[in-house]
Amino acid sequence: MSSKFLERIIEPLIVNLMQQSKIPGLALSVIKDGKPFYAKGFGARNLKKNIPFDEDTLFGIGSISKSFTALGIMQLVEQGKIDLQSPVKKYIDFRLGDKKNPIKIHHLLSHSTGYPELLGNIVALTRRLGLIENIIPMSSWNDYMLFINGARKEVVDIPGKRFFYNNDMFTCLGLIIEKVSGMRFEEYIRENVLKPLGMNRSTYLREVYDDDNNTITNYFPLDEEGNLKESDAPIDKFVYAPGGLLSSVYELQNYLIALMNEGKHGQSEIIQKSSIDKMWKPYNKTPELYGHGEPWYGYGWFVEKDFFGYDVIQHGGSVLTATAMVAMIPEIKMAVIMGVNCDDQGLLDPLAHGILAILLGKDINEAVPLLQIQNKLNKLVGKYTTYKDLQSLEIFLENGILYAKIPYPHLPKPIILPLAPENVDELKFVVPIAFPGMKMKGQFFIDEKTDEVHFLVDRYKFHKI
């Protein structure tokens, strides 16, 4: 397959999805047979100035950063400085867990501590974005550890029994790297991972990012009027380890190629193959929400079993105003890397799998029916009115959920109701109502010739305008 074929199939799809999902800019890179195969940017990294988003544009990669933190831990394991089966409290002042069932480094890496998400990282991110909702002491590392250690009663299960995605536990891993190496976390990753891989522009630091001449303007999710709001990059030390790296699809190619090449990049070996095998071993079954097929979690990586006979090693990431996705098939050294400068509304994960499917010679709709469903749902979004405009409503899509916003003259503000899918193929939906036995059904109809959309619900017929 040539890159021209990929361009012909993928590029129109990307442009359509960006328009439908209101995504300002996107960068895509594809690795095939262990080598860069395709890289291109689409749209704007800054809408006001209309500056193109390209393959060299730096953006926040969010939780893909966890894999860099896991790699740093595994490097120190190789050096005998960290034991995966040792209690966390051996390395830092960590007071969760108990003597009978101690929380170990392994549990932090695999999201199996038994503790749910504590949201300390969200406190840090929202403050950087100016969304100050909770006045919780969270300005020093002492504050942070008081916050973590105060959560002892939040425990749900013993370590190793249950998957709870937990950003704060990866922040603790970053602290462990600092304590063991004697270096600041960001300095350790720069010297031992980024530099050896030639990722010289990738950074955790605001001053480095601000001095770069090819970075994104971050955008908040859509407001009720359908506008995007500019934002600073939410860079904070508490978020470095779980989600703070800023990189480009071009530099991330070096990272994925090295991992698929048993840890080697040129003359450098950043990690041993045996450590990569441990990172990619499926330890914990995750809910289907976190992936396609049969998703598991390793160390800093999701592991999807049996994607057309292959294991897909992947991770997505979001910092609320930028989103990224990487997915690779190490067995055949194939990978997809993407980044956008806003919330992606669930687009990047299915798109990455769709591109992998095309590269494997498979039907994209068979591989990722979600793309077809999303395209169909996007056609439903818009304003509707009844005969002679006597009643109106608006259908909108948010975080993968379809809603109806209905204004009533006698109410001070519109009612917003979720539309739960009953049969997506037939576009049948149910409005869930809390009272037992009560529900309202609706169905959309799309005229394939004219693209006209109608919505029948209860006794009303609405026409999309």
C-alpha positions as CSV (number, residue, x, y, z in Angstrom):
1,M,0.0,0.0,0.0
2,S,1.3,3.4,-0.9
3,S,1.0,6.6,1.1
4,K,-1.0,8.0,-1.9
5,F,-3.6,5.3,-1.3
6,L,-3.8,6.3,2.4
7,E,-4.2,9.9,1.4
8,R,-7.0,9.2,-0.9
9,I,-9.0,7.1,1.6
10,I,-8.2,8.8,4.9
11,E,-7.8,12.6,4.2
12,P,-11.4,13.2,3.1
13,L,-12.6,11.3,6.2
14,I,-10.5,13.3,8.5
15,V,-11.6,16.6,7.0
16,N,-15.3,15.6,7.3
17,L,-14.9,14.4,10.9
18,M,-13.0,17.6,11.9
19,Q,-15.8,19.7,10.5
20,Q,-18.5,17.7,12.2
21,S,-16.8,17.6,15.5
22,K,-15.6,21.3,15.4
23,I,-11.9,20.4,15.7
24,P,-9.6,23.3,14.8
25,G,-6.5,21.4,14.0
26,L,-5.1,17.9,13.8
27,A,-1.8,16.2,13.1
28,L,-1.4,12.6,12.0
29,S,1.6,10.3,11.6
30,V,1.6,6.7,10.4
31,I,4.5,4.2,10.9
32,K,4.6,1.1,8.7
33,D,7.2,-1.7,8.7
34,G,9.0,0.2,11.5
35,K,9.6,3.3,9.5
36,P,7.8,6.7,9.1
37,F,5.3,6.2,6.3
38,Y,3.0,9.3,6.4
39,A,2.8,12.5,8.3
40,K,0.6,15.5,7.8
41,G,-1.3,18.3,9.5
42,F,-4.8,19.5,8.9
43,G,-6.6,22.7,9.9
44,A,-5.2,25.4,12.2
45,R,-3.1,25.4,15.3
46,N,-4.4,28.9,15.9
47,L,-7.8,29.9,14.4
48,K,-7.5,33.7,14.9
49,K,-4.2,33.8,13.0
50,N,-5.1,30.9,10.8
51,I,-1.7,29.2,11.3
52,P,-1.5,25.6,10.0
53,F,-1.3,22.7,12.4
54,D,1.6,20.4,11.0
55,E,3.5,17.3,12.0
56,D,6.0,19.4,13.9
57,T,3.5,21.3,16.0
58,L,3.8,20.7,19.8
59,F,0.7,19.8,21.7
60,G,-0.2,18.3,25.1
61,I,-0.2,14.5,24.8
62,G,-2.0,14.0,28.1
63,S,-2.1,10.5,29.6
64,I,0.2,9.1,26.9
65,S,2.8,10.6,29.3
66,K,2.1,7.7,31.6
67,S,4.0,5.4,29.3
68,F,7.1,7.7,29.6
69,T,6.8,7.6,33.4
70,A,6.5,3.8,33.3
71,L,9.5,3.6,31.1
72,G,11.5,5.7,33.5
73,I,10.5,3.4,36.4
74,M,11.5,0.3,34.4
75,Q,14.9,1.9,33.6
76,L,15.5,2.2,37.4
77,V,14.3,-1.3,37.9
78,E,16.9,-2.5,35.4
79,Q,19.6,-0.6,37.4
80,G,18.4,-2.4,40.6
81,K,17.2,0.9,42.2
82,I,13.5,0.0,42.3
83,D,11.8,-3.3,43.0
84,L,8.4,-3.6,41.4
85,Q,7.2,-5.8,44.3
86,S,8.3,-3.4,47.0
87,P,5.8,-1.3,48.9
88,V,5.5,2.3,47.7
89,K,6.2,3.6,51.2
90,K,9.8,2.3,50.8
91,Y,10.4,5.1,48.4
92,I,8.1,8.0,49.4
93,D,5.9,9.0,52.3
94,F,2.9,7.0,51.1
95,R,0.4,5.9,53.7
96,L,-2.4,4.3,51.7
97,G,-2.9,0.5,52.0
98,D,-2.0,-1.6,55.1
99,K,0.7,-4.0,56.3
100,K,-1.3,-7.1,55.3
101,N,-2.0,-5.8,51.8
102,P,0.6,-3.2,51.0
103,I,0.4,-1.1,47.8
104,K,3.4,-1.9,45.6
105,I,5.1,-0.2,42.7
106,H,3.4,-2.8,40.5
107,H,0.0,-1.7,41.6
108,L,0.7,2.0,40.8
109,L,1.9,1.1,37.3
110,S,-1.1,-1.1,36.5
111,H,-3.9,1.0,38.1
112,S,-4.6,-1.8,40.6
113,T,-4.2,0.0,44.0
114,G,-7.8,-0.6,45.0
115,Y,-8.3,3.2,45.1
116,P,-10.6,5.1,42.7
117,E,-9.5,8.3,41.0
118,L,-8.8,10.9,43.6
119,L,-8.9,13.9,41.2
120,G,-5.9,15.8,42.6
121,N,-4.6,16.3,39.1
122,I,-8.0,17.8,38.1
123,V,-7.6,20.4,40.8
124,A,-4.2,21.3,39.3
125,L,-5.5,21.4,35.7
126,T,-8.6,23.5,36.4
127,R,-6.6,26.0,38.4
128,R,-4.2,26.5,35.4
129,L,-7.3,26.9,33.2
130,G,-8.8,29.5,35.5
131,L,-11.7,27.2,36.5
132,I,-11.3,27.4,40.2
133,E,-14.1,25.4,41.8
134,N,-12.5,23.8,44.9
135,I,-10.3,25.6,47.3
136,I,-8.2,22.6,48.4
137,P,-4.6,23.1,49.6
138,M,-2.7,21.9,46.5
139,S,0.3,24.2,45.9
140,S,3.3,22.3,47.3
141,W,4.4,18.7,47.3
142,N,3.6,18.6,51.0
143,D,0.0,19.7,50.2
144,Y,-0.1,17.0,47.5
145,M,1.0,14.2,49.8
146,L,-1.4,15.3,52.5
147,F,-4.2,15.1,49.9
148,I,-3.1,11.6,48.9
149,N,-2.6,10.2,52.4
150,G,-5.9,11.7,53.6
151,A,-7.8,9.4,51.3
152,R,-7.4,6.1,53.3
153,K,-11.1,5.7,53.7
154,E,-11.7,5.9,50.0
155,V,-10.3,2.3,49.5
156,V,-12.7,0.0,47.5
157,D,-10.7,-3.2,47.2
158,I,-7.4,-4.8,48.1
159,P,-4.5,-4.2,45.8
160,G,-4.4,-6.2,42.6
161,K,-8.1,-7.1,42.5
162,R,-9.7,-4.3,40.6
163,F,-8.9,-1.7,37.8
164,F,-9.3,1.9,38.8
165,Y,-7.7,4.4,36.4
166,N,-5.9,6.7,38.8
167,N,-3.8,9.7,37.6
168,D,-2.6,10.6,41.1
169,M,-0.9,7.3,41.5
170,F,1.2,8.1,38.4
171,T,2.1,11.4,40.0
172,C,3.4,9.3,42.9
173,L,5.5,7.3,40.4
174,G,7.0,10.6,39.3
175,L,8.0,11.4,42.8
176,I,9.6,8.0,43.2
177,I,11.7,8.6,40.1
178,E,12.9,11.9,41.7
179,K,13.7,10.3,45.0
180,V,15.6,7.3,43.5
181,S,17.4,9.1,40.8
182,G,18.2,12.3,42.7
183,M,17.0,14.3,39.7
184,R,13.8,16.3,39.1
185,F,11.3,14.1,37.3
186,E,11.3,16.3,34.1
187,E,15.1,16.4,34.0
188,Y,15.3,12.6,34.4
189,I,13.0,11.9,31.5
190,R,14.7,14.5,29.3
191,E,18.2,13.1,29.9
192,N,17.3,9.4,29.9
193,V,14.4,9.2,27.4
194,L,13.9,12.3,25.3
195,K,17.4,13.2,24.4
196,P,18.5,9.6,23.5
197,L,15.5,9.4,21.2
198,G,16.2,12.8,19.5
199,M,13.0,14.2,20.9
200,N,14.7,17.5,21.5
201,R,11.7,19.8,21.4
202,S,9.5,17.6,23.6
203,T,9.2,19.1,27.1
204,Y,7.2,19.3,30.3
205,L,8.3,22.9,31.0
206,R,6.2,26.0,30.3
207,E,9.2,28.2,29.6
208,V,10.5,25.8,26.9
209,Y,7.1,25.4,25.4
210,D,6.4,29.1,25.3
211,D,9.8,29.8,23.6
212,D,9.0,27.3,20.8
213,N,7.7,28.9,17.6
214,N,5.4,25.9,16.6
215,T,2.9,25.2,19.3
216,I,-0.9,24.9,19.5
217,T,-3.4,27.4,20.8
218,N,-5.4,25.3,23.2
219,Y,-9.2,25.5,23.0
220,F,-11.9,24.8,25.5
221,P,-14.8,22.5,24.4
222,L,-17.7,24.0,22.6
223,D,-20.0,26.3,24.5
224,E,-23.8,26.4,24.1
225,E,-23.4,28.8,21.1
226,G,-21.0,26.5,19.3
227,N,-18.0,28.7,19.9
228,L,-14.4,27.7,20.9
229,K,-12.6,29.6,23.6
230,E,-8.8,30.1,23.6
231,S,-6.9,28.8,26.6
232,D,-3.3,28.6,27.8
233,A,-1.7,25.2,27.9
234,P,-2.6,23.7,31.4
235,I,1.0,22.9,32.4
236,D,1.6,22.0,36.1
237,K,4.2,20.0,38.0
238,F,1.5,17.8,39.6
239,V,0.5,16.7,36.1
240,Y,3.9,16.0,34.6
241,A,4.1,12.3,35.3
242,P,0.5,11.3,34.5
243,G,-0.2,13.7,31.7
244,G,2.2,16.6,31.2
245,L,4.4,15.9,28.3
246,L,4.2,18.2,25.2
247,S,5.4,16.7,22.0
248,S,4.7,16.4,18.2
249,V,3.6,13.5,16.1
250,Y,7.0,13.8,14.3
251,E,9.0,13.3,17.6
252,L,6.6,10.7,18.9
253,Q,7.5,8.6,15.9
254,N,11.0,8.1,17.3
255,Y,9.5,6.9,20.6
256,L,7.2,4.3,19.1
257,I,9.7,3.0,16.6
258,A,12.2,2.5,19.4
259,L,9.7,0.6,21.5
260,M,8.8,-1.6,18.6
261,N,12.5,-2.1,17.9
262,E,13.1,-3.7,21.3
263,G,14.1,-0.4,22.9
264,K,16.8,0.6,20.4
265,H,17.2,3.9,18.6
266,G,20.3,4.1,16.5
267,Q,23.2,3.3,18.7
268,S,21.2,3.9,21.9
269,E,19.2,1.4,23.9
270,I,16.8,3.3,26.2
271,I,15.2,0.1,27.7
272,Q,15.7,-3.6,27.5
273,K,13.2,-5.8,25.6
274,S,12.4,-7.7,28.8
275,S,11.2,-4.5,30.4
276,I,9.1,-3.6,27.4
277,D,7.5,-7.1,27.6
278,K,6.6,-6.3,31.2
279,M,5.1,-3.0,30.3
280,W,3.0,-4.6,27.6
281,K,1.9,-7.6,29.6
282,P,-1.9,-7.5,30.3
283,Y,-2.3,-7.4,34.1
284,N,-5.7,-5.9,34.7
285,K,-8.9,-6.3,32.7
286,T,-10.5,-2.9,32.1
287,P,-14.1,-1.8,31.4
288,E,-15.0,-1.7,27.7
289,L,-15.1,2.0,28.0
290,Y,-11.3,2.1,27.8
291,G,-11.0,0.3,24.5
292,H,-12.3,-2.0,21.7
293,G,-12.6,-5.7,21.8
294,E,-10.9,-7.0,25.0
295,P,-9.0,-4.2,26.7
296,W,-6.4,-4.7,29.4
297,Y,-3.9,-2.5,31.2
298,G,-0.1,-3.2,31.5
299,Y,2.4,-0.6,32.8
300,G,1.4,2.8,31.4
301,W,-0.2,1.1,28.3
302,F,-3.6,-0.3,27.4
303,V,-3.4,-3.7,25.7
304,E,-6.2,-4.6,23.3
305,K,-6.4,-8.3,22.4
306,D,-7.2,-9.7,19.0
307,F,-7.6,-6.8,16.7
308,F,-7.8,-8.8,13.5
309,G,-5.5,-11.3,15.2
310,Y,-3.1,-8.8,16.6
311,D,-2.5,-7.1,20.0
312,V,-2.8,-3.3,19.8
313,I,-0.7,-1.4,22.4
314,Q,-2.3,2.0,22.8
315,H,-3.0,5.0,25.0
316,G,-5.1,8.2,24.6
317,G,-4.6,11.4,26.5
318,S,-6.4,14.7,27.2
319,V,-5.5,17.8,29.1
320,L,-9.1,19.2,28.6
321,T,-7.9,21.6,25.8
322,A,-5.8,19.2,23.7
323,T,-6.1,15.5,23.0
324,A,-3.8,12.8,21.6
325,M,-3.8,9.1,20.7
326,V,-1.2,6.5,19.9
327,A,-1.9,2.9,18.8
328,M,0.6,0.4,17.6
329,I,0.8,-3.2,16.5
330,P,4.4,-4.1,17.5
331,E,4.3,-7.6,15.9
332,I,4.3,-5.9,12.4
333,K,5.8,-2.6,13.5
334,M,2.8,-0.5,12.6
335,A,1.5,2.6,14.4
336,V,-0.7,5.6,14.3
337,I,-0.1,8.9,16.2
338,M,-2.6,11.8,16.4
339,G,-3.1,15.1,18.2
340,V,-5.7,17.9,18.2
341,N,-5.9,21.3,20.0
342,C,-9.2,20.8,21.7
343,D,-11.3,18.0,23.3
344,D,-11.7,15.4,20.6
345,Q,-15.2,14.3,21.6
346,G,-14.2,10.6,21.3
347,L,-12.9,10.9,17.7
348,L,-9.2,9.9,17.9
349,D,-9.6,6.4,19.3
350,P,-11.9,5.0,16.6
351,L,-10.1,7.0,13.9
352,A,-6.7,5.5,14.9
353,H,-8.2,2.0,14.8
354,G,-9.8,2.7,11.5
355,I,-6.5,3.7,10.0
356,L,-4.8,0.6,11.4
357,A,-7.7,-1.5,9.8
358,I,-7.1,0.2,6.4
359,L,-3.3,-0.5,6.6
360,L,-4.2,-4.2,7.4
361,G,-6.5,-4.3,4.3
362,K,-9.7,-4.5,6.3
363,D,-13.0,-2.7,6.0
364,I,-13.0,0.4,8.2
365,N,-16.7,0.0,9.0
366,E,-16.2,-3.6,10.1
367,A,-13.2,-2.6,12.2
368,V,-14.6,0.5,13.8
369,P,-18.4,0.7,13.5
370,L,-18.3,3.6,15.9
371,L,-17.0,5.8,13.1
372,Q,-20.0,5.1,11.0
373,I,-22.3,5.5,14.0
374,Q,-20.7,8.9,14.9
375,N,-21.0,10.1,11.3
376,K,-24.7,9.2,11.4
377,L,-25.3,10.8,14.8
378,N,-23.5,14.0,13.6
379,K,-26.2,14.3,10.9
380,L,-28.8,14.5,13.6
381,V,-27.2,17.5,15.3
382,G,-28.9,20.8,14.8
383,K,-32.1,22.9,15.3
384,Y,-35.6,21.4,14.6
385,T,-39.0,22.9,14.3
386,T,-42.6,21.6,13.9
387,Y,-45.2,22.8,11.4
388,K,-45.3,26.6,11.1
389,D,-42.5,26.8,13.7
390,L,-44.9,26.4,16.6
391,Q,-42.5,24.3,18.6
392,S,-38.7,23.9,18.4
393,L,-35.9,21.9,19.9
394,E,-32.2,21.5,19.4
395,I,-30.3,18.2,19.2
396,F,-26.7,18.2,20.3
397,L,-23.9,15.7,20.9
398,E,-21.7,15.9,23.9
399,N,-19.1,13.3,25.1
400,G,-20.7,10.7,23.0
401,I,-24.3,11.3,24.3
402,L,-27.1,12.7,22.3
403,Y,-29.3,15.4,24.0
404,A,-32.5,17.3,23.1
405,K,-32.7,20.9,24.4
406,I,-36.4,21.9,24.5
407,P,-37.5,25.5,25.3
408,Y,-40.9,26.0,26.8
409,P,-42.6,29.5,27.0
410,H,-43.7,29.0,30.6
411,L,-40.2,27.8,31.9
412,P,-37.3,30.2,32.6
413,K,-34.8,27.9,30.8
414,P,-34.9,25.0,28.3
415,I,-35.2,21.4,29.5
416,I,-32.3,19.2,28.4
417,L,-33.0,15.5,28.0
418,P,-30.6,12.7,27.1
419,L,-31.5,10.4,24.2
420,A,-30.6,6.8,25.1
421,P,-30.0,4.6,22.0
422,E,-32.5,1.8,21.6
423,N,-31.5,0.8,18.0
424,V,-28.8,3.0,16.5
425,D,-29.2,1.4,13.0
426,E,-32.8,2.5,12.9
427,L,-32.1,5.7,14.8
428,K,-34.5,4.8,17.6
429,F,-34.0,6.5,21.0
430,V,-35.6,6.5,24.4
431,V,-35.9,9.4,26.8
432,P,-35.2,7.8,30.2
433,I,-37.5,9.0,32.9
434,A,-36.9,8.2,36.6
435,F,-40.4,7.0,37.3
436,P,-40.8,3.2,36.9
437,G,-42.6,2.2,33.7
438,M,-42.4,5.7,32.1
439,K,-40.4,6.4,29.0
440,M,-40.8,8.4,25.8
441,K,-39.6,7.0,22.5
442,G,-38.4,8.9,19.4
443,Q,-37.0,8.0,16.0
444,F,-35.0,10.0,13.4
445,F,-35.4,9.6,9.7
446,I,-32.8,10.7,7.2
447,D,-33.7,11.0,3.5
448,E,-30.7,9.7,1.7
449,K,-31.5,11.6,-1.5
450,T,-32.1,15.0,0.0
451,D,-30.3,14.7,3.4
452,E,-33.4,16.0,5.0
453,V,-33.8,14.9,8.7
454,H,-37.1,14.4,10.6
455,F,-37.6,13.5,14.2
456,L,-40.8,11.8,15.4
457,V,-41.3,11.9,19.2
458,D,-44.5,11.3,21.0
459,R,-47.2,13.2,19.0
460,Y,-44.8,15.6,17.3
461,K,-42.9,15.7,14.0
462,F,-39.9,17.9,14.0
463,H,-38.0,19.0,10.8
464,K,-34.3,19.8,10.9
465,I,-33.7,23.3,9.6
